[in-house]
Amino acid sequence: MARRVTSEAEIIERYFAPLAAGLPGAFGLLDDCAAIHPPPGHDLVLTTDAVAAGVHFLPGDHPADVAWKALAVNVSDLAAKGAHPLCYLMSCAFPEAPEHAWLQAFAEGLAAAQEAFAITLAGGDTDRRPGPLSITIAAFGTLPTGCMVRRQGARPGDRLFLTGSVGDAALGLMLRTDPNWLAGRALAPEGQRHLLWRALRPQPRTALADVLRAHARAAMDVSDGLVKDLGRMMRASGTRAVIEAARMPLSPAARAILAEEPWRIADCLTGGEDYEILAAVAPENAGPFASLAVASGIPVAAIGEIVEGGGVCVLDGSGHPMQLEREGYDHF
Amino acid sequence: MARRVTSEAEIIERYFAPLAAGLPGAFGLLDDCAAIHPPPGHDLVLTTDAVAAGVHFLPGDHPADVAWKALAVNVSDLAAKGAHPLCYLMSCAFPEAPEHAWLQAFAEGLAAAQEAFAITLAGGDTDRRPGPLSITIAAFGTLPTGCMVRRQGARPGDRLFLTGSVGDAALGLMLRTDPNWLAGRALAPEGQRHLLWRALRPQPRTALADVLRAHARAAMDVSDGLVKDLGRMMRASGTRAVIEAARMPLSPAARAILAEEPWRIADCLTGGEDYEILAAVAPENAGPFASLAVASGIPVAAIGEIVEGGGVCVLDGSGHPMQLEREGYDHF
């Protein structure tokens, strides 16, 4: 029978304390608080996001994937604000005492994510309660004082950019939850793997932080669907966005699916979990922004522009406004 | 029928944004991150603790009590480290869309707690998932750089102090969960109200923060039971504690119960949820510490001292070590 942990102290000392070794202010997780300070002239940027089994990941997902996603969705927020990751607090709720093997793999996944995102565990809280396994992370980043890139700030005339590609995670989730979904479709195994990977392993665009601070007037990460999140940016900015479906950056795998079922562009635009960055950039900065992004290794696509008004308009290939059944994901 | 909210935006704009009005870096909760910085020469102290229905509060508890407790248990951690509360992130998981009336009362409870603890909402995350209603807070405080009072640091010869009184919350919980528990006991209604209040409304000892930084070698808040938490401090410090049951600070209500059932002292020593502060103070500072605490309006009692060795020894009224069935609360 699989061995389960028997105390909170065992979880912390054996699995979590090594993850905090790089941060002196974490005090080896021997204390119940951590102490940090941003470098002089810098702000600390704070964010929190939770992931729960059955909602943000599938029960039975590999613990390393769960760990990666729990941290990535928070770091994605920091990156979109122009902040460099520093450290995080993690609150875990287990429905039953976890197995050692599960914790081992979970801690390894966190260690890999920490290294990829340059962030360190500072502290946390672990308890047992009914309900789905839940991981709530509060993540902290730094940037020069007063320089956080806001949702608010887009102005008419600004160009809208999107990093990476849109819709992969939503298509990947369909693939995961309905094994028959691919039947009869001509999607190569490599494409399938790409979509699954994108659903399981969001890649926060941390390399774009400095470019965003230098050139973006407004930015946010796309987590609940491109159209919905763009709508939030427009509401905060008091502006309207016009984007073109034909200009959406799509992966070869998504293109292969859309070639057979063009209407699935709506799933890509509203499906969520992209963890890409949406940025509004003044026209005169559009060139430098795109060049610096590419130089940072982050592909960006110009998907539309900001105009006077409110809301979001998506134009189809013929230049007509698309009618979308929904804008994105809402928990309520 | 009671009206329920229909979107996350509604919850944030209507109920939570007003709680963030006092913090410019919360950006009115229009963004997905907040930006803050500690004053020059100060550290930021970070902590996180979650409360869930059926574990940390009872399902059906008044939403204002739930709000108060969720914030208080975090602020208690900050106070014990010598930090002044600054702001917090709050992640709420609702099993179903909450009713407007519930949210209204919850927000009012948070507002009252914010005012009592001098802390402001900075941001958060709200979603819907199966399982108990859960509130996970990450709280942030400030103190002069490098001055966080640690668990580690107690030395042989130090005096051990405890604020307030011990055991009230544990007795209050018995009263709440077993209505027949009081039958035949001579506890006045005023005493009953006191115990219930202590279980529902922890009072973080924020007024003690400066005194702790000035005079305590080690400190922590007591949340999982005095004996268990003291054991943690001793493990971190590499020392042994000897405390005397007869010196425990007890409320009149607890004294009335113990007069009839003296063995219930064990419930007081291990019951948890006291949210009092335990401090180890060098003998030469014991006088000033006690005077300054009283001047700050916080009663403190000398409950024992630190010696060489490890672990915790509780002496009964005859000076013999007590055998306790358990040390405190563990989630696993």
Contacts between the chains, C-beta under 8 A, distances in Angstrom:
chain1	res1	chain2	res2	distance
A	5	B	332	6.0
A	6	B	332	5.9
A	7	B	330	5.5
A	7	B	332	5.2
A	8	B	330	6.1
A	8	B	331	5.7
A	8	B	332	5.8
A	10	B	332	7.7
A	11	B	332	7.5
A	25	B	43	7.4
A	27	B	150	6.6
A	27	B	152	7.6
A	30	B	150	7.9
A	30	B	151	6.3
A	30	B	152	6.2
A	30	B	236	4.9
A	31	B	81	7.6
A	31	B	148	7.8
A	31	B	150	5.6
A	31	B	151	5.1
A	31	B	152	7.4
A	31	B	220	7.8
A	31	B	236	7.2
A	32	B	47	6.2
A	32	B	77	5.4
A	32	B	80	7.8
A	32	B	81	7.9
A	32	B	151	7.4
A	32	B	220	6.4
A	32	B	221	7.6
A	33	B	45	5.0
A	33	B	46	6.3
A	33	B	47	4.4
A	33	B	77	5.6
A	33	B	78	6.9
A	33	B	81	4.8
A	33	B	83	7.5
A	33	B	148	6.7
A	34	B	45	7.2
A	34	B	46	4.7
A	34	B	47	7.6
A	35	B	43	4.4
A	35	B	44	7.1
A	35	B	45	5.2
A	35	B	46	7.5
A	35	B	81	7.9
A	35	B	143	7.7
A	35	B	146	7.9
A	35	B	148	4.4
A	36	B	43	6.5
A	36	B	44	5.6
A	36	B	46	6.7
A	37	B	38	5.8
A	37	B	42	7.0
A	37	B	43	4.9
A	37	B	44	6.0
A	37	B	145	6.3
A	38	B	37	5.8
A	38	B	38	7.7
A	38	B	44	7.8
A	40	B	40	7.6
A	42	B	37	6.9
A	43	B	25	7.4
A	43	B	35	4.4
A	43	B	36	6.5
A	43	B	37	4.9
A	44	B	35	7.1
A	44	B	36	5.6
A	44	B	37	6.0
A	44	B	38	7.8
A	44	B	44	6.3
A	45	B	33	5.0
A	45	B	34	7.2
A	45	B	35	5.2
A	46	B	33	6.3
A	46	B	34	4.7
A	46	B	35	7.5
A	46	B	36	6.7
A	46	B	87	8.0
A	46	B	89	5.8
A	46	B	122	5.8
A	46	B	123	6.2
A	46	B	138	7.8
A	46	B	140	7.5
A	47	B	32	6.2
A	47	B	33	4.5
A	47	B	34	7.6
A	47	B	89	7.5
A	47	B	123	6.7
A	48	B	89	4.3
A	48	B	90	7.8
A	48	B	91	5.1
A	48	B	123	6.8
A	48	B	124	6.1
A	48	B	125	5.1
A	48	B	136	7.8
A	48	B	138	6.2
A	49	B	91	7.5
A	49	B	125	5.1
A	50	B	91	5.1
A	50	B	93	6.6
A	50	B	125	5.8
A	50	B	127	6.6
A	50	B	136	7.0
A	52	B	93	7.0
A	52	B	127	7.6
A	52	B	129	4.6
A	52	B	131	7.8
A	54	B	129	7.1
A	54	B	130	6.8
A	55	B	127	6.8
A	55	B	128	7.9
A	55	B	129	4.8
A	77	B	32	5.4
A	77	B	33	5.6
A	78	B	33	6.9
A	80	B	32	7.8
A	81	B	31	7.6
A	81	B	32	7.9
A	81	B	33	4.8
A	81	B	35	7.8
A	83	B	33	7.4
A	87	B	46	8.0
A	89	B	46	5.8
A	89	B	47	7.5
A	89	B	48	4.3
A	89	B	138	5.2
A	90	B	48	7.8
A	91	B	48	5.1
A	91	B	49	7.5
A	91	B	50	5.1
A	91	B	91	8.0
A	91	B	136	4.9
A	91	B	138	7.8
A	93	B	50	6.6
A	93	B	52	7.0
A	93	B	134	6.8
A	95	B	131	7.9
A	97	B	332	4.8
A	122	B	46	5.8
A	123	B	46	6.2
A	123	B	47	6.7
A	123	B	48	6.8
A	124	B	48	6.1
A	125	B	48	5.1
A	125	B	49	5.1
A	125	B	50	5.8
A	125	B	136	7.7
A	126	B	331	7.0
A	127	B	50	6.6
A	127	B	52	7.6
A	127	B	55	6.8
A	127	B	331	4.2
A	128	B	55	7.9
A	128	B	331	4.3
A	128	B	332	5.9
A	129	B	52	4.6
A	129	B	54	7.1
A	129	B	55	4.7
A	129	B	131	7.1
A	129	B	132	6.0
A	129	B	134	7.2
A	129	B	331	8.0
A	130	B	54	6.8
A	130	B	131	5.8
A	130	B	132	6.1
A	131	B	52	7.8
A	131	B	95	7.9
A	131	B	129	7.1
A	131	B	130	5.8
A	131	B	131	1.7
A	131	B	132	5.7
A	131	B	134	7.6
A	132	B	129	6.0
A	132	B	130	6.0
A	132	B	131	5.7
A	134	B	93	6.7
A	134	B	129	7.2
A	134	B	131	7.5
A	134	B	134	7.3
A	136	B	48	7.8
A	136	B	50	7.0
A	136	B	91	4.9
A	136	B	125	7.7
A	136	B	136	4.4
A	138	B	46	7.9
A	138	B	48	6.2
A	138	B	89	5.2
A	138	B	91	7.8
A	138	B	138	3.7
A	140	B	46	7.5
A	143	B	35	7.7
A	145	B	37	6.3
A	146	B	35	7.9
A	148	B	31	7.8
A	148	B	33	6.7
A	148	B	35	4.4
A	150	B	27	6.6
A	150	B	30	7.9
A	150	B	31	5.6
A	151	B	30	6.3
A	151	B	31	5.1
A	151	B	32	7.4
A	152	B	27	7.5
A	152	B	30	6.2
A	152	B	31	7.3
A	220	B	31	7.7
A	220	B	32	6.4
A	221	B	32	7.5
A	236	B	30	4.8
A	236	B	31	7.2
A	330	B	7	5.5
A	330	B	8	6.0
A	331	B	8	5.7
A	331	B	126	7.0
A	331	B	127	4.1
A	331	B	128	4.2
A	331	B	129	7.9
A	332	B	5	5.9
A	332	B	6	5.9
A	332	B	7	5.2
A	332	B	8	5.7
A	332	B	10	7.7
A	332	B	11	7.5
A	332	B	97	4.8
A	332	B	128	5.9
